[in-house]
Structures are given as C-alpha cells and as structure tokens.
Amino acid sequence: DADVTQTPRNRITKTGKRIMLECSQTKGHDRMYWYRQDPGLGLRLIYYSFDVKDINKGEISDGYSVSRQAQAKFSLSLESAIPNQTALYFCATSDSTSGQSKAYNEQFFGPGTRLTVL
Amino acid sequence: GDSVTQMEGPVTLSEEAFLTINCTYTATGYPSLFWYVQYPGEGLQLLLKATKADDKGSNKGFEATYRKETTSFHLEKGSVQVSDSAVYFCALSEPPGNTGKLIFGQGTTLQVKP
C-alpha cells in the first residue's frame, strides 16, 4: 500500500465550485505539505503544516485554505475555484527530527491530483 | 529569496547517449540539494541528494556533484535508456530546523528514443 495517498486522482469542476483535495499518510510523519505543479514553473508550495496546530502559508496560498484534521490527514480546499487553479496538486510528508547531524528531511510525495477548472 | 534554475526542455536523446541537465541555485546559508524524477502519471521520487559542498550524489547511474563555487548541481548519466524518459526536477531544501521546505526548479522533460 502507498504511504502517501491523495483523493481524488482526477477532478473536473466548474468555476465557482468549492473543491476539497485530501491527503493521507501512514508514514507517521509530523510535517505535511501541499504543492501545485504547472508546466514550466515546477512545483510551488501552497501551505505546510508542522503538526495539527501549526499551519503556515507557502508562496502561493491566495485562493486556497487547508485543514489538518489529524496527524495523518491534510486537506486542501479551493473555496471558489477559478480556471487558473487548473494544475497538478501534490501532497508531501516528512519527519520533523532536526539537529546538527540532520542536514535535511526527505519529503515523500503522493501520486498527485489532476484538477481541471472549466 | 532562495531559487533554483534548470535548463529548459524538452531534451531528446537517443538510447545510450550522454545526458547532462544543468541546475544552478541561489541560497543563503548551506542548503541540501536534490534531484527528483517524475515518471509519467506518477508522483515525484527522490533520485539523488547531496548535503554539503563537493558531495557527489548517485543513484541508478545518475550522478550530480554539489559545487559551491559555481552554485551548481548538474545531473549526468553516461548512457541513457528509454526507461529514463521522465521529468527531472532540481531542488534545494531549507534546513530541517528551519522549515525544511523544498524549492524546485522548473523541471526538464527528458525523452529517450530507441
């Protein structure tokens, strides 16, 4: 079974609709991230969460909101979808250990959700 | 702020050709550097990493060396295969004690023809 799952995998919706994308993980990680991928722009960070009570905006948070329902679940919402939010959305997780011996925390990605807003 | 720039694609090669995908970065401090690969229809997978200057990351025949003097982390493979066709992303990471965020380049599409 996949460690990081995303639902739905594909979604087509209309302008103005509310959409929720869900992410679940079984890795036991504290940190979770939402990115969007656009051709020629790479992945850009929307929101990130260090634990259930710690949620932070990324570089492109306008038009999005998130909810960390539990350590294992992190949802992304588009309150009123618009066509330029058509993109591939990825959830990622990492652990939170740090210290002098820890240069980085590897992020593990879900399979992505392809969202089309008409 | 920190940023990553990688060469424009797509890159089209014949099987067994030599591959180079250029990546340069701008960062304060000492980030860790990564190459991620995205196969068609899948999420991103970590391909290789380097955490300090002069480190060489390697995996599946791919290599990249952390060059602090030129702020570069170019990806190379001596002989590509059709199965290497994918999108490749260069990225840097803030330290875990900070946010641990990944900052990605634009991605480079590689197509390998038989």
Interface residues (C-beta under 8 A of the other chain):
Chain A: V4 R31 Y33 Y35 Q37 G40 L41 G42 L43 R44 L45 Y48 N56 G58 F90 A92 S94 S96 T97 S98 G99 K102 A103 Y104 N105 E106 Q107 F109 G110 P111 G112
Chain B: V4 S32 F34 E42 G43 L44 Q45 L46 K49 T51 K52 F89 S93 P95 P96 G97 T99 G100 K101 L102 I103 F104 G105 Q106 G107
